[in-house]
Amino acid sequence: ALDDRRILAIVTNYGVEQDELVVPVKHLRGHGAQVSVAAVDADGIRTLVGDRDPGETVRPDLTLDDVDPAAYDLLLVPGGTL
């Protein structure tokens, strides 16, 4: 069980593959983990589908500057596009 586990996903604000961010975050949250998504800035994260088509825009929970690494149990680094 992932109850009370704190997970940090770090991404850029453009180019992360949609399914590599959205799917694991949804899955982890669905199993009780507290997942925070951090990006370079507070603007929306513009994901891509198939490395080129626009995907969902995801709101980050915090910026990388605001991250306290000691507050998390696991780091998730979703893939991006070339």
PDB file of N, CA, C and O in Angstrom:
ATOM      1  N   ALA A   1       0.844  -1.193   0.000  1.00  0.00           N
ATOM      2  CA  ALA A   1       0.000   0.000   0.000  1.00  0.00           C
ATOM      3  C   ALA A   1       0.879   1.243   0.000  1.00  0.00           C
ATOM      4  O   ALA A   1       1.962   1.265   0.585  1.00  0.00           O
ATOM      5  N   LEU A   2       0.399   2.243  -0.651  1.00  0.00           N
ATOM      6  CA  LEU A   2       1.159   3.489  -0.770  1.00  0.00           C
ATOM      7  C   LEU A   2       0.626   4.587   0.138  1.00  0.00           C
ATOM      8  O   LEU A   2       1.027   5.744   0.013  1.00  0.00           O
ATOM      9  N   ASP A   3      -0.271   4.236   1.047  1.00  0.00           N
ATOM     10  CA  ASP A   3      -0.825   5.241   1.948  1.00  0.00           C
ATOM     11  C   ASP A   3       0.291   5.990   2.664  1.00  0.00           C
ATOM     12  O   ASP A   3       1.243   5.395   3.169  1.00  0.00           O
ATOM     13  N   ASP A   4       0.148   7.284   2.694  1.00  0.00           N
ATOM     14  CA  ASP A   4       1.085   8.178   3.375  1.00  0.00           C
ATOM     15  C   ASP A   4       2.463   8.274   2.722  1.00  0.00           C
ATOM     16  O   ASP A   4       3.355   8.919   3.274  1.00  0.00           O
ATOM     17  N   ARG A   5       2.655   7.658   1.578  1.00  0.00           N
ATOM     18  CA  ARG A   5       3.916   7.827   0.854  1.00  0.00           C
ATOM     19  C   ARG A   5       3.848   9.137   0.092  1.00  0.00           C
ATOM     20  O   ARG A   5       2.842   9.437  -0.551  1.00  0.00           O
ATOM     21  N   ARG A   6       4.909   9.911   0.160  1.00  0.00           N
ATOM     22  CA  ARG A   6       4.972  11.198  -0.545  1.00  0.00           C
ATOM     23  C   ARG A   6       5.895  11.048  -1.737  1.00  0.00           C
ATOM     24  O   ARG A   6       7.061  10.679  -1.604  1.00  0.00           O
ATOM     25  N   ILE A   7       5.347  11.342  -2.904  1.00  0.00           N
ATOM     26  CA  ILE A   7       6.078  11.173  -4.154  1.00  0.00           C
ATOM     27  C   ILE A   7       6.151  12.511  -4.870  1.00  0.00           C
ATOM     28  O   ILE A   7       5.165  13.243  -4.947  1.00  0.00           O
ATOM     29  N   LEU A   8       7.324  12.819  -5.389  1.00  0.00           N
ATOM     30  CA  LEU A   8       7.532  14.053  -6.130  1.00  0.00           C
ATOM     31  C   LEU A   8       7.823  13.722  -7.584  1.00  0.00           C
ATOM     32  O   LEU A   8       8.757  12.978  -7.881  1.00  0.00           O
ATOM     33  N   ALA A   9       7.023  14.272  -8.490  1.00  0.00           N
ATOM     34  CA  ALA A   9       7.281  14.164  -9.927  1.00  0.00           C
ATOM     35  C   ALA A   9       7.861  15.496 -10.383  1.00  0.00           C
ATOM     36  O   ALA A   9       7.274  16.547 -10.126  1.00  0.00           O
ATOM     37  N   ILE A  10       9.007  15.463 -11.057  1.00  0.00           N
ATOM     38  CA  ILE A  10       9.615  16.700 -11.551  1.00  0.00           C
ATOM     39  C   ILE A  10       9.616  16.684 -13.075  1.00  0.00           C
ATOM     40  O   ILE A  10       9.965  15.685 -13.705  1.00  0.00           O
ATOM     41  N   VAL A  11       9.215  17.822 -13.653  1.00  0.00           N
ATOM     42  CA  VAL A  11       9.107  17.925 -15.108  1.00  0.00           C
ATOM     43  C   VAL A  11       9.457  19.337 -15.568  1.00  0.00           C
ATOM     44  O   VAL A  11       9.551  20.265 -14.765  1.00  0.00           O
ATOM     45  N   THR A  12       9.646  19.475 -16.871  1.00  0.00           N
ATOM     46  CA  THR A  12       9.746  20.795 -17.477  1.00  0.00           C
ATOM     47  C   THR A  12       8.330  21.261 -17.793  1.00  0.00           C
ATOM     48  O   THR A  12       7.382  20.485 -17.674  1.00  0.00           O
ATOM     49  N   ASN A  13       8.181  22.499 -18.188  1.00  0.00           N
ATOM     50  CA  ASN A  13       6.846  23.018 -18.491  1.00  0.00           C
ATOM     51  C   ASN A  13       6.407  22.731 -19.924  1.00  0.00           C
ATOM     52  O   ASN A  13       5.271  23.031 -20.293  1.00  0.00           O
ATOM     53  N   TYR A  14       7.288  22.156 -20.730  1.00  0.00           N
ATOM     54  CA  TYR A  14       6.897  21.816 -22.100  1.00  0.00           C
ATOM     55  C   TYR A  14       7.642  20.568 -22.555  1.00  0.00           C
ATOM     56  O   TYR A  14       8.855  20.453 -22.380  1.00  0.00           O
ATOM     57  N   GLY A  15       6.899  19.639 -23.139  1.00  0.00           N
ATOM     58  CA  GLY A  15       7.534  18.521 -23.808  1.00  0.00           C
ATOM     59  C   GLY A  15       7.484  17.190 -23.097  1.00  0.00           C
ATOM     60  O   GLY A  15       7.921  16.185 -23.658  1.00  0.00           O
ATOM     61  N   VAL A  16       6.966  17.145 -21.883  1.00  0.00           N
ATOM     62  CA  VAL A  16       6.861  15.848 -21.218  1.00  0.00           C
ATOM     63  C   VAL A  16       5.773  15.036 -21.924  1.00  0.00           C
ATOM     64  O   VAL A  16       4.717  15.569 -22.266  1.00  0.00           O
ATOM     65  N   GLU A  17       6.033  13.769 -22.135  1.00  0.00           N
ATOM     66  CA  GLU A  17       5.056  12.891 -22.777  1.00  0.00           C
ATOM     67  C   GLU A  17       3.858  12.719 -21.836  1.00  0.00           C
ATOM     68  O   GLU A  17       4.018  12.328 -20.680  1.00  0.00           O
ATOM     69  N   GLN A  18       2.678  13.011 -22.339  1.00  0.00           N
ATOM     70  CA  GLN A  18       1.465  13.026 -21.514  1.00  0.00           C
ATOM     71  C   GLN A  18       1.301  11.747 -20.686  1.00  0.00           C
ATOM     72  O   GLN A  18       1.106  11.816 -19.472  1.00  0.00           O
ATOM     73  N   ASP A  19       1.381  10.585 -21.334  1.00  0.00           N
ATOM     74  CA  ASP A  19       1.130   9.333 -20.619  1.00  0.00           C
ATOM     75  C   ASP A  19       2.217   8.985 -19.615  1.00  0.00           C
ATOM     76  O   ASP A  19       1.989   8.171 -18.720  1.00  0.00           O
ATOM     77  N   GLU A  20       3.386   9.581 -19.745  1.00  0.00           N
ATOM     78  CA  GLU A  20       4.452   9.308 -18.789  1.00  0.00           C
ATOM     79  C   GLU A  20       4.329  10.166 -17.534  1.00  0.00           C
ATOM     80  O   GLU A  20       5.002   9.912 -16.535  1.00  0.00           O
ATOM     81  N   LEU A  21       3.469  11.180 -17.588  1.00  0.00           N
ATOM     82  CA  LEU A  21       3.181  12.000 -16.408  1.00  0.00           C
ATOM     83  C   LEU A  21       1.799  11.678 -15.853  1.00  0.00           C
ATOM     84  O   LEU A  21       1.664  11.324 -14.682  1.00  0.00           O
ATOM     85  N   VAL A  22       0.786  11.800 -16.680  1.00  0.00           N
ATOM     86  CA  VAL A  22      -0.602  11.695 -16.221  1.00  0.00           C
ATOM     87  C   VAL A  22      -0.935  10.295 -15.707  1.00  0.00           C
ATOM     88  O   VAL A  22      -1.554  10.158 -14.652  1.00  0.00           O
ATOM     89  N   VAL A  23      -0.536   9.264 -16.434  1.00  0.00           N
ATOM     90  CA  VAL A  23      -0.896   7.892 -16.055  1.00  0.00           C
ATOM     91  C   VAL A  23      -0.263   7.473 -14.726  1.00  0.00           C
ATOM     92  O   VAL A  23      -0.987   7.003 -13.848  1.00  0.00           O
ATOM     93  N   PRO A  24       1.055   7.620 -14.535  1.00  0.00           N
ATOM     94  CA  PRO A  24       1.611   7.203 -13.247  1.00  0.00           C
ATOM     95  C   PRO A  24       1.105   8.035 -12.073  1.00  0.00           C
ATOM     96  O   PRO A  24       0.890   7.498 -10.986  1.00  0.00           O
ATOM     97  N   VAL A  25       0.910   9.345 -12.278  1.00  0.00           N
ATOM     98  CA  VAL A  25       0.401  10.184 -11.184  1.00  0.00           C
ATOM     99  C   VAL A  25      -0.997   9.719 -10.779  1.00  0.00           C
ATOM    100  O   VAL A  25      -1.288   9.591  -9.590  1.00  0.00           O
ATOM    101  N   LYS A  26      -1.852   9.469 -11.752  1.00  0.00           N
ATOM    102  CA  LYS A  26      -3.208   8.993 -11.457  1.00  0.00           C
ATOM    103  C   LYS A  26      -3.161   7.638 -10.749  1.00  0.00           C
ATOM    104  O   LYS A  26      -3.882   7.423  -9.775  1.00  0.00           O
ATOM    105  N   HIS A  27      -2.330   6.739 -11.227  1.00  0.00           N
ATOM    106  CA  HIS A  27      -2.204   5.406 -10.634  1.00  0.00           C
ATOM    107  C   HIS A  27      -1.710   5.488  -9.186  1.00  0.00           C
ATOM    108  O   HIS A  27      -2.274   4.855  -8.293  1.00  0.00           O
ATOM    109  N   LEU A  28      -0.669   6.261  -8.968  1.00  0.00           N
ATOM    110  CA  LEU A  28      -0.111   6.387  -7.620  1.00  0.00           C
ATOM    111  C   LEU A  28      -1.111   7.020  -6.660  1.00  0.00           C
ATOM    112  O   LEU A  28      -1.267   6.555  -5.531  1.00  0.00           O
ATOM    113  N   ARG A  29      -1.787   8.074  -7.099  1.00  0.00           N
ATOM    114  CA  ARG A  29      -2.805   8.705  -6.257  1.00  0.00           C
ATOM    115  C   ARG A  29      -3.946   7.739  -5.975  1.00  0.00           C
ATOM    116  O   ARG A  29      -4.486   7.718  -4.868  1.00  0.00           O
ATOM    117  N   GLY A  30      -4.314   6.944  -6.966  1.00  0.00           N
ATOM    118  CA  GLY A  30      -5.376   5.962  -6.797  1.00  0.00           C
ATOM    119  C   GLY A  30      -5.045   4.883  -5.779  1.00  0.00           C
ATOM    120  O   GLY A  30      -5.941   4.231  -5.242  1.00  0.00           O
ATOM    121  N   HIS A  31      -3.757   4.696  -5.516  1.00  0.00           N
ATOM    122  CA  HIS A  31      -3.320   3.715  -4.528  1.00  0.00           C
ATOM    123  C   HIS A  31      -2.895   4.364  -3.209  1.00  0.00           C
ATOM    124  O   HIS A  31      -2.213   3.744  -2.393  1.00  0.00           O
ATOM    125  N   GLY A  32      -3.301   5.605  -3.012  1.00  0.00           N
ATOM    126  CA  GLY A  32      -3.116   6.243  -1.717  1.00  0.00           C
ATOM    127  C   GLY A  32      -1.902   7.125  -1.546  1.00  0.00           C
ATOM    128  O   GLY A  32      -1.729   7.725  -0.485  1.00  0.00           O
ATOM    129  N   ALA A  33      -1.055   7.223  -2.554  1.00  0.00           N
ATOM    130  CA  ALA A  33       0.138   8.065  -2.427  1.00  0.00           C
ATOM    131  C   ALA A  33      -0.239   9.540  -2.541  1.00  0.00           C
ATOM    132  O   ALA A  33      -1.200   9.904  -3.218  1.00  0.00           O
ATOM    133  N   GLN A  34       0.534  10.365  -1.872  1.00  0.00           N
ATOM    134  CA  GLN A  34       0.396  11.813  -1.994  1.00  0.00           C
ATOM    135  C   GLN A  34       1.436  12.260  -3.026  1.00  0.00           C
ATOM    136  O   GLN A  34       2.632  12.305  -2.739  1.00  0.00           O
ATOM    137  N   VAL A  35       0.958  12.587  -4.229  1.00  0.00           N
ATOM    138  CA  VAL A  35       1.860  12.931  -5.326  1.00  0.00           C
ATOM    139  C   VAL A  35       1.829  14.431  -5.575  1.00  0.00           C
ATOM    140  O   VAL A  35       0.764  15.023  -5.746  1.00  0.00           O
ATOM    141  N   SER A  36       3.005  15.033  -5.591  1.00  0.00           N
ATOM    142  CA  SER A  36       3.151  16.441  -5.951  1.00  0.00           C
ATOM    143  C   SER A  36       3.891  16.516  -7.277  1.00  0.00           C
ATOM    144  O   SER A  36       4.861  15.792  -7.503  1.00  0.00           O
ATOM    145  N   VAL A  37       3.425  17.399  -8.151  1.00  0.00           N
ATOM    146  CA  VAL A  37       4.079  17.613  -9.439  1.00  0.00           C
ATOM    147  C   VAL A  37       4.771  18.972  -9.387  1.00  0.00           C
ATOM    148  O   VAL A  37       4.130  19.998  -9.160  1.00  0.00           O
ATOM    149  N   ALA A  38       6.084  18.968  -9.599  1.00  0.00           N
ATOM    150  CA  ALA A  38       6.866  20.206  -9.580  1.00  0.00           C
ATOM    151  C   ALA A  38       7.415  20.478 -10.977  1.00  0.00           C
ATOM    152  O   ALA A  38       7.872  19.573 -11.674  1.00  0.00           O
ATOM    153  N   ALA A  39       7.357  21.743 -11.364  1.00  0.00           N
ATOM    154  CA  ALA A  39       7.866  22.161 -12.673  1.00  0.00           C
ATOM    155  C   ALA A  39       8.760  23.379 -12.499  1.00  0.00           C
ATOM    156  O   ALA A  39       8.861  23.947 -11.411  1.00  0.00           O
ATOM    157  N   VAL A  40       9.398  23.763 -13.579  1.00  0.00           N
ATOM    158  CA  VAL A  40      10.319  24.895 -13.554  1.00  0.00           C
ATOM    159  C   VAL A  40       9.616  26.157 -13.066  1.00  0.00           C
ATOM    160  O   VAL A  40      10.154  26.885 -12.231  1.00  0.00           O
ATOM    161  N   ASP A  41       8.420  26.418 -13.580  1.00  0.00           N
ATOM    162  CA  ASP A  41       7.658  27.575 -13.109  1.00  0.00           C
ATOM    163  C   ASP A  41       6.203  27.177 -12.884  1.00  0.00           C
ATOM    164  O   ASP A  41       5.814  26.042 -13.161  1.00  0.00           O
ATOM    165  N   ALA A  42       5.411  28.104 -12.386  1.00  0.00           N
ATOM    166  CA  ALA A  42       4.034  27.812 -11.977  1.00  0.00           C
ATOM    167  C   ALA A  42       3.045  27.773 -13.136  1.00  0.00           C
ATOM    168  O   ALA A  42       1.873  27.455 -12.936  1.00  0.00           O
ATOM    169  N   ASP A  43       3.502  28.092 -14.344  1.00  0.00           N
ATOM    170  CA  ASP A  43       2.626  27.999 -15.512  1.00  0.00           C
ATOM    171  C   ASP A  43       2.264  26.538 -15.758  1.00  0.00           C
ATOM    172  O   ASP A  43       2.906  25.634 -15.221  1.00  0.00           O
ATOM    173  N   GLY A  44       1.252  26.315 -16.558  1.00  0.00           N
ATOM    174  CA  GLY A  44       0.837  24.956 -16.868  1.00  0.00           C
ATOM    175  C   GLY A  44       1.928  24.153 -17.560  1.00  0.00           C
ATOM    176  O   GLY A  44       2.784  24.707 -18.250  1.00  0.00           O
ATOM    177  N   ILE A  45       1.884  22.857 -17.367  1.00  0.00           N
ATOM    178  CA  ILE A  45       2.806  21.931 -18.016  1.00  0.00           C
ATOM    179  C   ILE A  45       2.134  21.467 -19.305  1.00  0.00           C
ATOM    180  O   ILE A  45       1.109  20.787 -19.262  1.00  0.00           O
ATOM    181  N   ARG A  46       2.700  21.826 -20.432  1.00  0.00           N
ATOM    182  CA  ARG A  46       2.132  21.460 -21.737  1.00  0.00           C
ATOM    183  C   ARG A  46       2.706  20.113 -22.153  1.00  0.00           C
ATOM    184  O   ARG A  46       3.863  20.019 -22.562  1.00  0.00           O
ATOM    185  N   THR A  47       1.886  19.072 -22.044  1.00  0.00           N
ATOM    186  CA  THR A  47       2.337  17.736 -22.401  1.00  0.00           C
ATOM    187  C   THR A  47       2.179  17.497 -23.898  1.00  0.00           C
ATOM    188  O   THR A  47       1.481  18.234 -24.593  1.00  0.00           O
ATOM    189  N   LEU A  48       2.839  16.457 -24.370  1.00  0.00           N
ATOM    190  CA  LEU A  48       2.749  16.060 -25.772  1.00  0.00           C
ATOM    191  C   LEU A  48       2.306  14.604 -25.864  1.00  0.00           C
ATOM    192  O   LEU A  48       2.524  13.813 -24.946  1.00  0.00           O
ATOM    193  N   VAL A  49       1.682  14.269 -26.985  1.00  0.00           N
ATOM    194  CA  VAL A  49       1.285  12.899 -27.292  1.00  0.00           C
ATOM    195  C   VAL A  49       2.084  12.472 -28.514  1.00  0.00           C
ATOM    196  O   VAL A  49       2.064  13.144 -29.546  1.00  0.00           O
ATOM    197  N   GLY A  50       2.783  11.360 -28.394  1.00  0.00           N
ATOM    198  CA  GLY A  50       3.592  10.899 -29.520  1.00  0.00           C
ATOM    199  C   GLY A  50       4.716  11.844 -29.871  1.00  0.00           C
ATOM    200  O   GLY A  50       5.122  11.926 -31.031  1.00  0.00           O
ATOM    201  N   ASP A  51       5.213  12.543 -28.904  1.00  0.00           N
ATOM    202  CA  ASP A  51       6.342  13.468 -29.053  1.00  0.00           C
ATOM    203  C   ASP A  51       6.066  14.696 -29.908  1.00  0.00           C
ATOM    204  O   ASP A  51       6.983  15.476 -30.163  1.00  0.00           O
ATOM    205  N   ARG A  52       4.804  14.893 -30.368  1.00  0.00           N
ATOM    206  CA  ARG A  52       4.586  16.072 -31.212  1.00  0.00           C
ATOM    207  C   ARG A  52       3.201  16.682 -31.114  1.00  0.00           C
ATOM    208  O   ARG A  52       3.053  17.893 -31.281  1.00  0.00           O
ATOM    209  N   ASP A  53       2.179  15.874 -30.848  1.00  0.00           N
ATOM    210  CA  ASP A  53       0.820  16.415 -30.788  1.00  0.00           C
ATOM    211  C   ASP A  53       0.528  16.971 -29.401  1.00  0.00           C
ATOM    212  O   ASP A  53       0.945  16.385 -28.403  1.00  0.00           O
ATOM    213  N   PRO A  54      -0.182  18.095 -29.323  1.00  0.00           N
ATOM    214  CA  PRO A  54      -0.514  18.671 -28.015  1.00  0.00           C
ATOM    215  C   PRO A  54      -1.333  17.698 -27.167  1.00  0.00           C
ATOM    216  O   PRO A  54      -2.244  17.031 -27.658  1.00  0.00           O
ATOM    217  N   GLY A  55      -0.986  17.638 -25.899  1.00  0.00           N
ATOM    218  CA  GLY A  55      -1.721  16.812 -24.945  1.00  0.00           C
ATOM    219  C   GLY A  55      -2.364  17.692 -23.894  1.00  0.00           C
ATOM    220  O   GLY A  55      -2.592  18.881 -24.114  1.00  0.00           O
ATOM    221  N   GLU A  56      -2.653  17.097 -22.752  1.00  0.00           N
ATOM    222  CA  GLU A  56      -3.265  17.829 -21.645  1.00  0.00           C
ATOM    223  C   GLU A  56      -2.303  18.883 -21.102  1.00  0.00           C
ATOM    224  O   GLU A  56      -1.083  18.742 -21.182  1.00  0.00           O
ATOM    225  N   THR A  57      -2.884  19.934 -20.552  1.00  0.00           N
ATOM    226  CA  THR A  57      -2.101  20.890 -19.776  1.00  0.00           C
ATOM    227  C   THR A  57      -2.319  20.544 -18.309  1.00  0.00           C
ATOM    228  O   THR A  57      -3.455  20.477 -17.840  1.00  0.00           O
ATOM    229  N   VAL A  58      -1.234  20.328 -17.596  1.00  0.00           N
ATOM    230  CA  VAL A  58      -1.283  19.912 -16.196  1.00  0.00           C
ATOM    231  C   VAL A  58      -0.783  21.062 -15.335  1.00  0.00           C
ATOM    232  O   VAL A  58       0.248  21.662 -15.639  1.00  0.00           O
ATOM    233  N   ARG A  59      -1.495  21.367 -14.277  1.00  0.00           N
ATOM    234  CA  ARG A  59      -1.067  22.413 -13.337  1.00  0.00           C
ATOM    235  C   ARG A  59      -0.075  21.825 -12.339  1.00  0.00           C
ATOM    236  O   ARG A  59      -0.382  20.835 -11.675  1.00  0.00           O
ATOM    237  N   PRO A  60       1.101  22.416 -12.226  1.00  0.00           N
ATOM    238  CA  PRO A  60       2.036  21.937 -11.205  1.00  0.00           C
ATOM    239  C   PRO A  60       1.544  22.315  -9.811  1.00  0.00           C
ATOM    240  O   PRO A  60       0.862  23.323  -9.627  1.00  0.00           O
ATOM    241  N   ASP A  61       1.901  21.493  -8.847  1.00  0.00           N
ATOM    242  CA  ASP A  61       1.555  21.778  -7.455  1.00  0.00           C
ATOM    243  C   ASP A  61       2.523  22.773  -6.833  1.00  0.00           C
ATOM    244  O   ASP A  61       2.171  23.504  -5.907  1.00  0.00           O
ATOM    245  N   LEU A  62       3.747  22.793  -7.352  1.00  0.00           N
ATOM    246  CA  LEU A  62       4.768  23.705  -6.849  1.00  0.00           C
ATOM    247  C   LEU A  62       5.869  23.836  -7.895  1.00  0.00           C
ATOM    248  O   LEU A  62       5.900  23.098  -8.880  1.00  0.00           O
ATOM    249  N   THR A  63       6.770  24.785  -7.667  1.00  0.00           N
ATOM    250  CA  THR A  63       7.905  24.952  -8.572  1.00  0.00           C
ATOM    251  C   THR A  63       9.108  24.201  -8.008  1.00  0.00           C
ATOM    252  O   THR A  63       9.144  23.853  -6.828  1.00  0.00           O
ATOM    253  N   LEU A  64      10.081  23.961  -8.865  1.00  0.00           N
ATOM    254  CA  LEU A  64      11.286  23.273  -8.411  1.00  0.00           C
ATOM    255  C   LEU A  64      11.983  24.042  -7.298  1.00  0.00           C
ATOM    256  O   LEU A  64      12.566  23.437  -6.398  1.00  0.00           O
ATOM    257  N   ASP A  65      11.928  25.371  -7.348  1.00  0.00           N
ATOM    258  CA  ASP A  65      12.544  26.190  -6.300  1.00  0.00           C
ATOM    259  C   ASP A  65      11.883  25.983  -4.942  1.00  0.00           C
ATOM    260  O   ASP A  65      12.514  26.206  -3.908  1.00  0.00           O
ATOM    261  N   ASP A  66      10.616  25.558  -4.932  1.00  0.00           N
ATOM    262  CA  ASP A  66       9.874  25.380  -3.681  1.00  0.00           C
ATOM    263  C   ASP A  66       9.976  23.974  -3.101  1.00  0.00           C
ATOM    264  O   ASP A  66       9.423  23.712  -2.032  1.00  0.00           O
ATOM    265  N   VAL A  67      10.660  23.077  -3.771  1.00  0.00           N
ATOM    266  CA  VAL A  67      10.729  21.678  -3.346  1.00  0.00           C
ATOM    267  C   VAL A  67      11.650  21.518  -2.138  1.00  0.00           C
ATOM    268  O   VAL A  67      12.756  22.057  -2.107  1.00  0.00           O
ATOM    269  N   ASP A  68      11.171  20.769  -1.147  1.00  0.00           N
ATOM    270  CA  ASP A  68      11.993  20.336  -0.019  1.00  0.00           C
ATOM    271  C   ASP A  68      12.249  18.838  -0.217  1.00  0.00           C
ATOM    272  O   ASP A  68      11.377  18.026   0.092  1.00  0.00           O
ATOM    273  N   PRO A  69      13.418  18.460  -0.720  1.00  0.00           N
ATOM    274  CA  PRO A  69      13.670  17.052  -1.038  1.00  0.00           C
ATOM    275  C   PRO A  69      13.458  16.103   0.140  1.00  0.00           C
ATOM    276  O   PRO A  69      13.078  14.949  -0.059  1.00  0.00           O
ATOM    277  N   ALA A  70      13.694  16.568   1.344  1.00  0.00           N
ATOM    278  CA  ALA A  70      13.545  15.709   2.517  1.00  0.00           C
ATOM    279  C   ALA A  70      12.092  15.340   2.797  1.00  0.00           C
ATOM    280  O   ALA A  70      11.821  14.440   3.592  1.00  0.00           O
ATOM    281  N   ALA A  71      11.163  16.028   2.151  1.00  0.00           N
ATOM    282  CA  ALA A  71       9.741  15.786   2.407  1.00  0.00           C
ATOM    283  C   ALA A  71       9.170  14.637   1.575  1.00  0.00           C
ATOM    284  O   ALA A  71       7.985  14.327   1.695  1.00  0.00           O
ATOM    285  N   TYR A  72       9.986  14.004   0.737  1.00  0.00           N
ATOM    286  CA  TYR A  72       9.470  12.993  -0.185  1.00  0.00           C
ATOM    287  C   TYR A  72      10.170  11.649  -0.005  1.00  0.00           C
ATOM    288  O   TYR A  72      11.334  11.577   0.387  1.00  0.00           O
ATOM    289  N   ASP A  73       9.420  10.588  -0.305  1.00  0.00           N
ATOM    290  CA  ASP A  73       9.935   9.225  -0.213  1.00  0.00           C
ATOM    291  C   ASP A  73      10.458   8.703  -1.547  1.00  0.00           C
ATOM    292  O   ASP A  73      11.285   7.792  -1.586  1.00  0.00           O
ATOM    293  N   LEU A  74       9.966   9.289  -2.647  1.00  0.00           N
ATOM    294  CA  LEU A  74      10.298   8.777  -3.971  1.00  0.00           C
ATOM    295  C   LEU A  74      10.301   9.914  -4.974  1.00  0.00           C
ATOM    296  O   LEU A  74       9.508  10.849  -4.866  1.00  0.00           O
ATOM    297  N   LEU A  75      11.191   9.835  -5.947  1.00  0.00           N
ATOM    298  CA  LEU A  75      11.263  10.818  -7.022  1.00  0.00           C
ATOM    299  C   LEU A  75      10.825  10.149  -8.320  1.00  0.00           C
ATOM    300  O   LEU A  75      11.359   9.105  -8.696  1.00  0.00           O
ATOM    301  N   LEU A  76       9.854  10.750  -9.003  1.00  0.00           N
ATOM    302  CA  LEU A  76       9.370  10.273 -10.299  1.00  0.00           C
ATOM    303  C   LEU A  76       9.827  11.264 -11.360  1.00  0.00           C
ATOM    304  O   LEU A  76       9.527  12.455 -11.273  1.00  0.00           O
ATOM    305  N   VAL A  77      10.553  10.773 -12.361  1.00  0.00           N
ATOM    306  CA  VAL A  77      11.039  11.637 -13.436  1.00  0.00           C
ATOM    307  C   VAL A  77      10.451  11.117 -14.753  1.00  0.00           C
ATOM    308  O   VAL A  77      11.038  10.246 -15.395  1.00  0.00           O
ATOM    309  N   PRO A  78       9.291  11.653 -15.156  1.00  0.00           N
ATOM    310  CA  PRO A  78       8.669  11.214 -16.406  1.00  0.00           C
ATOM    311  C   PRO A  78       9.532  11.593 -17.605  1.00  0.00           C
ATOM    312  O   PRO A  78      10.280  12.569 -17.564  1.00  0.00           O
ATOM    313  N   GLY A  79       9.418  10.812 -18.664  1.00  0.00           N
ATOM    314  CA  GLY A  79      10.176  11.073 -19.879  1.00  0.00           C
ATOM    315  C   GLY A  79       9.602  12.224 -20.684  1.00  0.00           C
ATOM    316  O   GLY A  79       8.468  12.651 -20.469  1.00  0.00           O
ATOM    317  N   GLY A  80      10.390  12.708 -21.595  1.00  0.00           N
ATOM    318  CA  GLY A  80       9.978  13.828 -22.430  1.00  0.00           C
ATOM    319  C   GLY A  80      10.120  13.503 -23.899  1.00  0.00           C
ATOM    320  O   GLY A  80      10.128  12.342 -24.308  1.00  0.00           O
ATOM    321  N   THR A  81      10.230  14.533 -24.661  1.00  0.00           N
ATOM    322  CA  THR A  81      10.348  14.375 -26.102  1.00  0.00           C
ATOM    323  C   THR A  81      11.722  14.835 -26.559  1.00  0.00           C
ATOM    324  O   THR A  81      12.382  15.615 -25.873  1.00  0.00           O
ATOM    325  N   LEU A  82      12.143  14.361 -27.697  1.00  0.00           N
ATOM    326  CA  LEU A  82      13.455  14.739 -28.226  1.00  0.00           C
ATOM    327  C   LEU A  82      13.376  16.030 -28.986  1.00  0.00           C
ATOM    328  O   LEU A  82      14.388  16.504 -29.504  1.00  0.00           O
TER     329      LEU A  82
END
